[in-house]
C-alpha cells in the first residue's frame, strides 16, 4: 500500500517565506543600527528616536538604553518569527500558533519605527498571519494531525 499524503498548500509556503524574509530584514536592520551606534549616520538615527524622549524629560543615556532595549526586543521577535515560519512550513502546528502570536507583535513594533518601509512590512506581516488560517492551510494541518482524511487523488 502506498501512503497517501496531501500536498503542502503553496499559500502556506509563500506565506512562511514572506514572514521569514521579513524576520531576516528586521534582524539585519536592528543589527545595522546597533553596529553603527557610534558612527555619524548611526548617531543621527539614534537621535531621531531618542530626541522625543529627551524632550519629554528623560536623560539622554536613559533614552539610549530604552532604544537599545527596543532593538533587542525587535531582534528577538524577528528571529522567533523566522524560526516559527520555517517550522510552520514544515508542518508543526504549534509553530503556526506561535507564529500567529509573534508576527503581529513584530508588526506592531515595526510600525513604531515610523518609516514607510517598516509600515509596509507590518501590513504585509499582518496579511500573512491571516493567510496562515486559510481553509486550505487549516485542512492541511488537520490532515497532518489525523483529524481529517486527505482528499482523494484523481487517477488518470
C-alpha positions in Angstrom: 0.0 0.0 0.0 1.2 3.5 -0.7 0.8 6.1 1.9 -1.3 9.0 0.7 -0.3 12.4 1.9 -1.8 15.6 0.8 0.4 18.3 -0.8 1.6 21.2 1.2 -0.5 24.3 0.2 1.5 26.7 -1.9 -0.1 29.6 0.0 1.5 28.3 3.2 4.9 28.0 1.7 4.7 31.5 0.2 3.4 33.0 3.5 6.1 31.4 5.5 8.7 32.5 3.0 7.5 36.1 3.3 7.4 36.0 7.1 10.9 34.5 7.1 12.3 37.3 4.8 10.6 40.0 6.9 12.2 38.4 10.1 15.6 38.5 8.5 15.1 42.0 7.3 14.2 43.2 10.8 17.1 41.4 12.4 19.6 42.9 9.9 18.0 46.4 10.2 18.4 46.3 14.0 21.9 44.9 13.9 23.0 47.6 11.5 21.7 50.3 13.9 23.5 48.6 16.8 26.8 48.1 14.9 26.8 51.7 13.7 25.8 53.2 17.0 28.8 55.5 17.3 29.1 56.4 13.6 27.9 59.8 12.3 24.9 58.3 10.5 24.2 55.9 13.4 24.1 58.8 15.9 21.6 60.6 13.7 19.3 57.6 13.7 19.7 57.2 17.4 18.9 60.9 18.0 15.9 60.6 15.8 14.5 58.0 18.2 15.8 59.5 21.4 15.2 63.2 20.9 11.4 62.9 21.6 12.2 61.1 24.8 14.8 63.7 25.8 12.3 66.4 25.1 9.9 64.7 27.5 12.5 65.0 30.3 14.3 61.7 30.1 18.1 61.7 30.4 19.9 61.1 27.0 21.6 58.0 28.5 18.3 56.5 29.7 16.7 57.3 26.3 19.5 55.4 24.5 19.1 52.5 26.9 15.4 52.4 26.1 16.3 52.4 22.3 18.7 49.5 22.9 16.1 47.5 24.7 13.6 48.3 22.0 16.1 47.0 19.4 16.8 43.9 21.4 13.1 43.1 21.6 12.8 43.7 17.9 15.7 41.3 17.2 14.3 38.6 19.5 10.8 38.8 17.9 12.2 38.9 14.4 14.4 35.9 15.0 11.5 34.0 16.6 9.2 34.8 13.6 11.9 33.4 11.3 12.2 30.2 13.2 8.5 29.7 13.6 8.0 30.4 9.9 10.4 27.6 9.0 8.8 25.1 11.3 5.3 26.1 10.3 6.2 25.5 6.6 7.4 22.0 7.7 4.0 21.3 9.3 4.4 22.0 13.0 1.0 23.1 14.3 2.4 24.6 17.5 4.8 26.8 15.4 1.8 28.1 13.4 0.1 29.2 16.7 3.3 30.8 17.9 3.8 32.5 14.6 0.3 33.8 14.9 1.2 35.3 18.3 4.7 36.7 17.5 4.2 38.0 14.0 1.6 40.6 15.0 3.8 41.7 17.8 6.7 42.2 15.3 4.3 44.1 13.1 3.3 46.4 16.0 7.0 47.1 16.8 7.7 47.7 13.2 5.0 50.3 13.0 6.7 52.3 15.7 9.8 52.8 13.5 7.7 55.3 11.5 9.3 54.7 8.1 7.3 53.8 5.1 9.1 50.5 4.5 8.5 49.4 8.1 4.8 50.2 8.0 4.5 48.4 4.7 6.3 45.4 6.1 4.0 45.5 9.1 0.9 45.4 6.9 2.4 42.5 4.9 3.1 40.7 8.1 -0.5 41.0 9.3 -1.8 39.9 5.9 0.5 36.8 6.1 -0.8 36.0 9.5 -4.3 35.9 8.1 -3.2 33.5 5.4 -1.9 31.1 8.0 -5.5 30.3 8.8 -6.9 30.0 5.3 -9.2 27.0 4.7 -6.6 25.1 2.6 -3.9 25.6 5.2 -6.2 24.6 8.1 -7.3 21.5 6.1 -3.6 20.5 5.5 -2.8 20.8 9.2 -5.9 18.8 10.1 -4.7 16.0 7.7 -1.3 16.1 9.3 -2.8 15.8 12.8 -5.0 12.9 11.6 -8.3 14.7 12.2 -9.3 14.7 8.6 -8.9 12.3 5.7 -6.8 13.6 2.7 -8.7 14.4 -0.4 -8.5 11.5 -2.9 -6.1 12.0 -5.8 -7.7 11.8 -9.2 -6.3 8.8 -11.1 -5.6 9.1 -14.8 
